[in-house]
Amino acid sequence: MTVRLVINCKGIKISTVKDAFEKSLRNRLLKTKPGADYHCLTTFGSFFTKDIPLPAGTTIDFRQTADGKLITEIGGNQIGVVCSKDLCRAFFDMYIGDIPVSEQTKEEIGKNVASIIGKC
């Protein structure tokens, strides 16, 4: 499964992206698995400390593999991989869980999945 974010405003800083993800992921890890190892979150956050420019139109892709790796790419360049099924679950819970960060995004994902299934 892949989630693609597209930066649509000028001047957003990588630290802002990092802080938003860390806060939401920490809360979701706590909710889904209270005894989770937070080392995965520290590793994930470390990818966003580099001086990575985020001009409008930049894509940020997050891809989960079958073996529980969360691969992060910015602008088509891989910036890191975390091997944690707990982190993958928490990450995608942000978008398709009971309380998504964006109800509209959750609905769009549902429509896309239905469209894919309809083509089978």
HELIX and SHEET records of a PDB file:
HELIX    1   1 ILE A   14  THR A   32  1                                  19    
HELIX    2   2 HIS A   39  SER A   46  1                                   8    
HELIX    3   3 PHE A   47  THR A   49  5                                   3    
HELIX    4   4 LYS A   85  ILE A   96  1                                  12    
HELIX    5   5 GLU A  103  LYS A  119  1                                  17    
SHEET    1   A 4 THR A   2  VAL A   6  0                                        
SHEET    2   A 4 THR A  59  GLN A  64 -1                                        
SHEET    3   A 4 LYS A  69  ILE A  74 -1                                        
SHEET    4   A 4 ASN A  77  CYS A  83 -1                                        
END                                                                             
